[in-house]
């Protein structure tokens, strides 16, 4: 039973790490998108 408990804890850590990475990627994509909405800088 201890093996399963440890496996679940490792999976929780992996899921949190993947979620944090996707969240950071999303925030970066949002910030990059905001740079293109200024009409004066578009040519």
C-alpha positions, 0 to 999 in steps of 0.5 A: 500500500505504501507503494501506491501512496508514493506513486500517487504523490509522484503523480500529483507532483507531475500533474502540478508541474505540467499545469504550472508549465502550461499556465506559464506558457499561456501567460507568456502567449497572452503577453506576446499577444498584447504587443500587436494591438497598437494601430500606430505600430502596425504597418 
